[in-house]
Amino acid sequence: MDKGELVKTAALAKLKLDENEVETLAIEVSAMLENFSMMMEADVEGLEPTTQTLQQENRTRRDEGPIDSGDNLSNDLLERVPEKEGRFIVIPNVI
Amino acid sequence: MKKYKEYVENWEKKIGSFLQFDPEKAKADSSSEGPLKGIPFGVKDNIAVKGFDMTCGSKILENFNCPYTATAVEKLQNKGAVVVGKMNMDEFGMGSSTDNSALGETNNPWDTSRVAGGSSGGSAAAVAAGLVPFALGSDTGGSVRQPASFCGVYGLKPTYGTVSRYGLTAYASSLETIGICAESTAMTRDVFNIIKGIDVMDNTTVDYKPSGKDDSNTIAVLKVGEGDLSDDVLNSYKVSQQRITDLGYTVTEVELPTLKYVVPAYYVIATAEASANLARFNGIRYGLAEKGAETPSDLMQMSRHSGFGDEVKLRILLGTYVLRSGFQDQYYHRAQKIRTAILNDFNRIFEQADALMLPVFPTGAFHHGSSDLTQLQQKSADLYTCSANLAGLPALAVPSTIEKGLPIGVQFTAPAFEEERLFRISEKLEEVFPVQNPEGYSKEWNK
């Protein structure tokens, strides 16, 4: 993979890479892609893709709102927010 | 208790298996009665235990204190077992050595210059050193079985969907399960039977439907080619084959034609799922948030840049790339078809045999760093373990021999839900070759 493609992919993944990382990762990603290309030899004619192996259908729960775990999980989770005002999460300006 | 703590602290100076050790912290959350009353256990640090941190071995979660408990852990606490700490691991489960942990180094209790394996290296090392009789790990491509083999303990990857993943930090959701490292077959079975079952908090859990045929007559043995295994592992593999023959099983050699394609297929699927699952670590809701960002996008890029390690970045990039528009047929869809092919291979074998024996890993525990095996070689060596993840099958690593002072394990797999069949084979082998202990081992937790 050339460095241009790598940087484009990194932007899609919201990953900032420094110069050194671009150098080393371009080599490592290319080595893995070469390994992936081995799959082209495999005869997959007529095979259906497998996304999961045991579940026959999607299992859904009744639309009854959140499961009440009895404790204060939403407040506990909000306590872990890096920056907030009241119960709102603060992020940098969008515009 | 004092002597137990001292015993753990002495070992920890040598092996570093725990990221946090505090037998009192979660004691009040365990029942004072039950079949596992008072039994200490460790939990891999990507599984939630209220009160402890949950770092996933990553800087991005270094100070994350966990506000809830995973279903599997809670079920064990309800039966009396006590969480004593959180175990070191490769960052987000990505690695085969635990060297990819950003927060500490774990050594093999048999030889501290060598790795304990990974990614559940802390879990396996602690069990091998007698710090706990069992520990929970997670297995996405072999992350419980390979360290169990390297450290000389039992390692179970259950059938996909039989153990709730609620509270397990997602890496590759269609492949991974919570698994068990333990000092005996009996302990592995007891823990599995407690943690399995449908959970409303995990809609991928399935009804447990074993066939009822728990005893095996025929065991298929994977034929290995020249150079596939190190001399020590090959020797150990032959010993295991002789043992199952001597135990009276009918043994037939088989091949898995798809095996040479499973590693690329596994890494395409695992990295694709990882790139989506790890999108949640972005500095907004929890975890590391870099200061001084001008825009939300800046905040995400800066936090992910300083929070993730090299291997995690590599896998996110690969996963993002294979899912990019125009590349999906070539990579992701093709990998899913290979997944069907390996499943067909297994099904063909299980028409003739009750279980399949195969190696765990081509080598024993290797030295720290990449001098014995490069990162790419370590990935290629996942072939014997990641097949069971692609197919969703149960698989158990069983101690086989000690070669030049290092334990080597062997692996058994069976059709979905046939864990008991694996335990019965393992129990018979345990009578012939009981678990071995490294120098300095003592069952201090039981005194």
Interface residues (C-beta under 8 A of the other chain):
Chain A: M1 E5 L6 T9 A10 L12 A13 K14 L15 K16 L17 D18 E21 T24 L25 E28 V29 A31 M32 L33 N35 F36 S37 M38 M39 M40 E41 A42 V44 L47 E48 P49 T50 T51 Q52 T53 L54 Q55 N58 R59 T60 R61 I67 S69 D71 L73 D76 L77 E79 R80 V81 P82 E83 I89 I91 P92 N93 V94
Chain B: F64 N65 P67 Y68 T159 Y160 G161 S174 V200 M201 N203 T204 V206 T258 K260 Y261 V263 P264 A265 Y267 V268 S275 A279 N282 G283 I284 R285 Y286 G287 A289 A293 E294 T295 P296 S297 D298 L299 M300 Q301 M302 R304 H305 F308 D310 K313 L314 I316 L317 L318 T320 Y321 V322 R324 Q330 Y331 H333 R334 A335 Q336 K337 I338 R339 T340 A341 L343 N344 Q375 L376 K379 S380 L390 A391 G392 A416
